[in-house]
Amino acid sequence: MTIQIGQALPAAQFNRVGDDIQCTDTQAVFAGKKVVLFAVPGAFTPTCSSKHLPGYIKAMPAFRERGIEVVCLAVNDAFVLKAWAASQQAPDDLIMLADGNAEFTRALGLEMDGTGFGMGVRARRFALYADNGIVKALNVEAPGEFRVSAAEAMLATLDAL
């Protein structure tokens, strides 16, 4: 079942990418914070690399002004995510989380079966806003689309809350 607005984010472990790779968890990433988390089907994939991540990189000042942290989640290993962040020149305050075994993605109910594309289990393309770990907004893309999870769409969602 897909997580709903008003529910707490599930407990999970991640690898946080930065200068080094650190194990972290839901509590450390979301507790006491306002966070927009956007998920991509895969690092280095076309839409993710040409639109999704670059859109959030460009919009970081607008999120900072609102006091909101931004997290990018992918079902990739941390080394791939680290290389992708470097190739995209992602700022240090854009948190890159590797959900390598899709533990968090499955707990959210937002996984997709990418085996037909040789990708295995991946995250659906989505974005959510959480305040202190409670989901306040959730925008999930229809298959093959890129609209509601874009940075501009999430900024509009935040403005409407």
N, C-alpha and C positions, 0 to 999 in steps of 0.2 A: 504494500500500500504506500502511496506517495505521501510524503510529509505534507502537512496542511498548515495554513496560517494559524498562529496561536500556539503551535506545538513547539516543544523544546527540541533543539538539534540533538541527534543521537550521539552517544559517546563513541569515539573512535580514535585510532592512532594514525598519525601521518608522518611523513618526512617533510620538514620545512627546509626549503632551499635558500641558501644565502652564501656567504663566504665559504661556509662549510654546510654539511647536511646534518640536521638535528632531528631527533625524534620528538614529536610534540603530540598534543591531543586536543580534542574539542574544547575542553575547559580552558586551556592556555590560549587558544586562538580567539574564542568568542566571549568568555566570561567578562562582564563589566564593560563591554565594548559595543560600539555600533559598527557593524560590518556588512559590506556587500561582498558576497561570494559569487563568482561566476565560474561555471564549469564548461570545459571544452572537451570534445570527443578525443582530441589528441594533440600533443605538441607537434609542431612542424607540419600539421595538416593544412590544406589550402585556406579555408575560411578562418580557421583559428589563427593562422599566421598573418593573413593579409588584412583581416578586419577585426576579429574579436579582441585579441590581446592588444593590438595597436590602438584600438578605440579606447580601451581602459587606460593605457599608458598616456594617451593624449588628454584624457579627462581627469587624470589624477588631481590636478589643482582644484577642480570643482568638488571632488570628494573630500579632499583635505579641508576645504573651506567649510564644509558641513560637519567636520569632525568624524568622518567615516573612514574606517580602514577598508582596504580593498584586498581581496584574496582571490587568486586564480587557482582552481582545482583541476587536476587532470589525472586520469587513470593511466599514469606512466610511471616509470621508475624515476627516482630523484635525480639521477645523473642526466637523463634525457631532459627533464624539466629544467635543470641547471643550465644545460647547453642552450636550450630554447630561450630562457630568460636572457642569457648573455647575447644571443644572436639578435634579440628584439630590443636590446638595451633597456630592459625593464628597470625602473627605479627601485632602489633598495626597499622602499616602503610599500611596494606592491608585493604582497606576500604570495609566494609560490608554494603550493602544497601538492605533494605527490601522494596520491591515494593508490599506490601500486597494486594492491590486491582488491581494490574496489570495495573495501570494507565500509567506508563512510557512504559512498555512492549507493551501494545496495541498501544500507540502513535508511537512506533518504527515500528509497523506492524510485530512484531516478537513473537507473542503469539502462543501457541499451545493448542489444546483442549485435556486435560488429563482426561476427565470425564470417559473414558473407563477404566482408572486405578484408579478411585476414587480420582483423584487429582484436578479436576476442571481446570480452566484456569491457565496455567503456561507459563514460558518463554521457547522459543526454546533454544537449546544449541547454543550459538554464542559468538564471541568476536569481539570487534571493537576498533579501535584506533581513538581518537579524539584530535585535537589540538585546544584549545580555544573554545571547543564546536562544532567544525566542524568535521564531520566524514571524515577521511582520508583513512581508511581501514575497511572492514567489511567481516568477515569470519563466515558464517552460516553453521552449520552442516546439513547434510541430516538426515532424521529421523533414529534414532538408531545408529548413528555413533558418534565417538569421534576422530577427527583428526585435523581439521582446527582451532578449537577454543582452542586447548591445548596451554599451555605456550610456548613450544618450537616452535610451528607453529606461534604464534604471534611474538616471537622474530625474527624469519626468515622473517616474513612480514615486521617488522620494519626495518630490515637490508636492505630490498629490496626497501624501500621508498626513 
